Amino acid sequence: MAEDLKRRTRSGGRAGGVARRGSAVIEQMPWNPPINRDRPTEPLTDAGVLAIHDGAMRILEEIGIEFLNPEAVEILRASGGCKINGENVRMGRDFVMEMIAKAPESWTITPRNPDRRITMGGNHLNFGNVSSPPSYWDMKIGRKVAGTREMCQNLLKLTQYFNCIHFAGGYPVEPQDIHASVRHLDVLYDKLTLTDKAMHAYSLGAERVDDVMEMVRIAGGLSHEEFEASPRMYTNINSTSPLKHDYPMLDGWMRLARRGQGLVVTPFTLAGAMAPVTMAGAVAQSIAEALCAVVLAQLIRPGAPCAIGTFTSNVDMKSGAPAFGTPEYMRA
């Protein structure tokens, strides 16, 4: 009987886990952005890599990229290394390689709390919250609802709490109870008061980009010179595939480049839709769309901190629906 009682009252196993989850604070590793110790998996031979590179260079040389921003076109025209016909810009490979060589191999973003500094590039891995889902769900509500500022604040608190989240990306949910014209002001205020991690700005208009940079500068207690001396925040832009860069994203890209802030360009190429159906063609196109944006940044400010965050997958060729998590996506 004593043995039966002992079995019924032990604290281990599933029952013990439930008890601990109900009373204990979430256990987590200390803040320490990871470094990848493994060698990269290379899906291609050296000859294959060179073939992809040559394909990207041929796209830039022979087809060109449409820059839908007159200021960007004029900067590229003044460089003397481009052939321009209206909005179409073609670049020689030697010029491209010369320009991208000016970009640093790695760079840091230092937020208002310098202990939350992160390094971009090399073997460093950084994780951030998801950006701009329109809807919110939790167990208390029990259904999907449109995002609000309070919901966005709740998710920002989680972004701050978890050490495995290293930067505050875009809005963790769109606060649709705030008008889009001033939404960036309220969300950035919440980000800067609820978190001390690296900030992100959407490149969706001059006012939003300039406001965010100024808010980050003020929150860090920085002079304009100190802010521009090294990255304190970043933006991420997308190309408009196939082979275009649109006006507002280029505008934001150039504004951050002038002030030495972090720049990430992410072509979104889906093979069979806005990119060739082959993985080789889709990846070559993606690289071409990314590199020309890096060239522009280096012309504006040599040494501007840039990164490529390419996303290439495929569509279902029967339905046209985007496909995610496919082998092609991983190979790309």
N, C-alpha and C positions, 0 to 999 in steps of 0.2 A: 504493500500500500504506500509506503514511504517513497518507494521508487517511482510509482505512478504519479504521486504528487510532484516529485522532482521533475518528471518529464513535462507535466502540465504547466509548471511555473518557470521553466527556464527562459532566459532572456535572449537567446540567440535565434537564428533562422529568420523566416519571413515575418513572424509576429514581432520579434525584436526590432526588425527593420522598420516596421510600421510605427512602433512606439518612438523610435529614435527620430524618424522623419517628422513626427508630430511635435517634437519639443526642441530639437537641436537646431542651431544655426547651420546654414548650408556650409559644408566644408569645401574648401577650394585651395588650389595651389597659390602661392604668392605671386605677385605681379612679376612676370619674367617672359617677355615676348620670345617665342622659341626661335631657334636657329636650326635649319634643316641640315642634319649631318650626313644625309644620304646623297649619293651621286644622282644627278637627274637621269631619268629614263629617256633614252634617245630612240625614237621610233624610226629614224632614218639613218642611213649611212652618211659619211661625210659628203659623198657625191650628191646624195639626196638633199642635204641641207643647202649645198651650193646651188642646186637646181631651183629650190624654192627662193633663195636669195636672188638668183638671176631673174626669175619670174617677176618678183616684186620690183626689181630695178627696171625691167622692160616695161612694166605697167607705168611707172613714173616717167620713163623716157619717151615711150611711144604713144601711150594713150592719154596720160595725164589725169589730174584730179580737178574737179570743179570746186573752186573756192567761192562760195556765195557771199563773200564779205569784201566789199571794195577796198577797205583799208588793208586787209591781209594781202589782196592781190597787189596793191601798190608796194607793200614791203617786199614781197617776193620779186616784183619787177625791178626794184632798186638794187637787189642783190647782185644782179648781173649773171646769175647762174641758172635762170629759168627762161623758158620760152612760153609766152603768154598769148592766148587768143581769146579775148573776152574774159570769161571766168575760168577757162581751162588753163591749167598750169602744168607744164612738163618740166621735169628736172633731170639733169644728167647724173649718172650714178656717182661720178667722182665728186660732184658738188654735194650730193646727199651724204656720202660717207664723210666728207670733210666737215659738214655741219653737225652730224650726229655725234662725231668724235668729241665735240665740245661739251656734250652733256655728261654730267658726273656718273660714274658707275654706281654709286650709292649716295644717299643723302638722308638727312634726318628731319623730322618734323618735331619742333619743340613747342608744346602747348603752354598754357599759363602755369601749369605745374611741371617743372622740368623733370621731375621723377617719372613722368609719363611720356618721356621722349621715345619716339619710335624711329627705326631705321628702315628705309626703303631700298631694296636692291640687295645684291649678293645672295646669301643664303638665309636672309631674314624673312620670317613669316609674320604677317600681321593680320588680325581678324577684326572686322567691324560689323556693326549692326546692319541689317537689311535696309534698303532705302525706298521709301514712298509707297508701300502697299496702301491701297485705299481703305481697306477694311480691317476691323479689330475683332478679336474673339477672346473671351476668357471663360473660365468655368462658372463664374458667378452669373454672367449674362446668359451664357448657354447658347448663344447664337451669334452670327456675324452681323456687325453693325458698322456704320460709317465712322471713321476715325474722328476724334475730337482732340482739343488741346490737352485735356486732362489725361486721355489715353496716351497721347504722345509723351507727356511728362512721366507717366508710369513706366513706359518703356525706356525712356532716357535714364531713369533711376536704375533700371536693371543694367543698362549699358555701363553705368558708373560702377555698379556693385561687382559685376563679374570681372575677374582679372583675366579671363580668357578672351575678353573683348578689349582690343587695344586702341581703337579710335572710334569716335562718334561720326558715323557716315551720314548719309542723308536722313530725312525725317523717318523715324522708325515706324510711324504711321502718319498719313496725311491728316492734319487737323482741319477738317473741312468746315468747322464752325468759325474759322478765321478766314477772312477774304484773302484771295490769292495775292492781291497787290501788297499786303502787309504781312503775310504769313511768315516770311523769312525773318522779320524783325522779332516777332514773338517766339518763334521756335529757337532762333539763335540766342535770345535772352535766356530761354529755358536751358538750352545746352550749356551756356557759359555759367549758369548758376547751379545747375544740377550735376554737371560733370566737370572734370578737369582734364579730359582727354583731347586728342587732336581733333580739330574741327574740319568740316567740309562745307563748301559753298556750291550750290547749283549754278551753272553757267547759263542762266536763263534771263538775261537782261542786265544792262550796265548797272542799274540801281541796286539790284540784289547783290551783285558781286562786290561792288564798292562798299555797300552797307556792311556786308559780312566781314570784309577785310578790316574795316574801321572798328567794328565791334570787337573783333579778335585782338586788334592792336590795343584798344583801350583796356580790355579785360586783362591783358598781360602787363599793363603799365609801361608800354613801350613807346619810345619816340618813333617817328616815321623812319629814321635811319636804322634803328635797332630792328624794327619790324622787317625792313627790306634786306637786312644783312643775311638772314637765313630763313628757311621755311618755317612758318608758324601754323600753317593750315594748307589745305589742298582743294583742288577741284577735279572732277572727272568729266570728260566730254566724250560724246559718241560721234563717230562719223555717220553720215547719212548714206549708207551703202545702197547701190554701188557707186563708189568713187566720187563722193561729194562730202564737203564740210559746210554746214549751214551757218547762217549769219550769227545768231545769238551765242552759240557755243564757241565759235571762233572769237567773238567779242570778249567773252569771259576768259578764254584761254590767253588772249593777248594781254588783258588787264592783269592777270596774275603773273604772267611772264615778266611784265615790266617791273613788278614789285618783288620778284624773286621767290614766289610761293610755289608750292608743289603742284605739278601738272601730271595728270594721268589721262591718256587717250585710249579709249576702248572701242574699236570697231566692233559692230554687232553684225556679223556676216553669217547668214544661214545658207548653206549649200543647197542649190536647187531653187532658191528664191531670189535673193539679192546678191548672190555669189555663184560662181561656177559650181556645177554639181559634184566635181571631184574635190577631195580634200586638199590636194596639192594646189589647185586653182583657188579655192576659197582661202587657204592660209596665205598664199602669195598676195592676194588682193587685200587681205586684212593687214598684212605687214606694210604694204604700200600706203594704205590709208593712214596708218599710224605714223610711219616715218616722216611723211610730209608735214604732219602737225609738229613733230619734234624739230624739223628743219625751221619752221616758222618761229618757234619759241627761241631757238638758238640765234636766229637773225635779230630778234628783238633784244635778247639779253644772253650773250654767250655764257655758257655754264648754267643756264636755267635748269632747275631740277625737273627731269621728265621721267616718266615710266610708261610702258605699254601694258595695258590690261586687256589684251585681246580676248574676244569671245567668239568662237566659231563653232557652230553646230550644223544641223541639217533640218530640212523639212520632210514630212511624210509626202512622198511623191504622188500618192493617190489622193490625199485630202488637202495637201498644202499646209497642214498644221505644223507648227514648230515642234521639233523633237528634242527632248532634253535627256541627259544621262545615257546617250548612245555611245557605242564604241568610237564612232566617228568624232564625237565631241571630245572624248579623252585623247584621241590621237592628235586632233588639231591643237 
